[in-house]
């Protein structure tokens, strides 16, 4: 490995370390909110179905 490859690898590792927690946080938030979103969509669907 030459110096450039090593530098790119280091930058990639630093980015992963910085962005990793952010991505995990977003995913866990989505998992937490998902059931409520599904319930709201279901209710809206039922309302739309009966209001036709």
N, C-alpha and C positions, 0 to 999 in steps of 0.2 A: 504494500500500500504506500502510495506517495503522500506527500503533505496535504495536497488538495482533497484527496479522498478522506483522510483523517479528519480534516476540518469540517467537511460536509457531514460526516458521521457524528461528530461532536455537536454541530448545530442541530441536526435532526434529533439527537438524544435530548438536548436542552429543550427544544420545542415540545417534544413528547412529554417531558417532565412538567412543563408549564401548562400545556393544553390538556393533558390527561385528566386532572381533577375537574377542570371546567366541563369537559365532555361527560364525565361520569356524573357530575352534578346535574347537568341538563337532562341526561337520560333518567336519573333517579326521580327528578321532578316530573318528567313526562309519565313515568310509571305510576307516580303518586296521583297525578291528575287524571290519568286515562279512564278509570272507572266512572268518574264524575262526567267526563266528556261524553262517554258512551251513553250514560243515563240521560243526559241532556239531549243528545241526538235522538235517542229512542223516543223520548217524550215529544220532541218536536215532530218526529215522524208520525207518531200516533195522532197528534193534534192536526197535522196537515192532512192525514188520511181521513179523519172524521169531519174536517171542515170543507171537504170537497163538495 
